Amino acid sequence: MPFGIGPLELVIVLVIILVIFGPKRLPQAGRALGQGFREFKDSVTGKDKDSDSAEASELPPAEKPVEPVEQSASRAFGRDE
């Protein structure tokens, strides 16, 4: 067994957990524990369930490039000739 824990010790731990949480709250506690492990694993590996949609929504739409307007040097600096 892992960590040197035998089957008898596992049964004792499971009975203590059942007494503490009760049969109604035990599935909720297991679900919350599993969700916490999943979130921790995803944060460590860098995965995000909304990464594709979040990146697309954060970026602004692309703007059209501005075409340069040709001006003479005197008109650009406010000197009309």
Secondary structure in CASP SS format (residue, H / E / C, confidence):
PFRMAT SS
TARGET T0000
AUTHOR 0000-0000-0000
METHOD secondary structure of the structure
MODEL  1
M C 1.00
P H 1.00
F H 1.00
G H 1.00
I C 1.00
G C 1.00
P H 1.00
L H 1.00
E H 1.00
L H 1.00
V H 1.00
I H 1.00
V H 1.00
L H 1.00
V H 1.00
I H 1.00
I H 1.00
L H 1.00
V H 1.00
I H 1.00
F H 1.00
G H 1.00
P H 1.00
K H 1.00
R H 1.00
L H 1.00
P H 1.00
Q H 1.00
A H 1.00
G H 1.00
R H 1.00
A H 1.00
L H 1.00
G H 1.00
Q H 1.00
G H 1.00
F H 1.00
R H 1.00
E H 1.00
F H 1.00
K H 1.00
D H 1.00
S H 1.00
V H 1.00
T H 1.00
G C 1.00
K C 1.00
D C 1.00
K C 1.00
D C 1.00
S H 1.00
D H 1.00
S H 1.00
A H 1.00
E H 1.00
A H 1.00
S H 1.00
E H 1.00
L C 1.00
P C 1.00
P C 1.00
A C 1.00
E C 1.00
K C 1.00
P C 1.00
V C 1.00
E C 1.00
P C 1.00
V C 1.00
E C 1.00
Q C 1.00
S C 1.00
A H 1.00
S H 1.00
R H 1.00
A H 1.00
F C 1.00
G C 1.00
R C 1.00
D C 1.00
E C 1.00
END
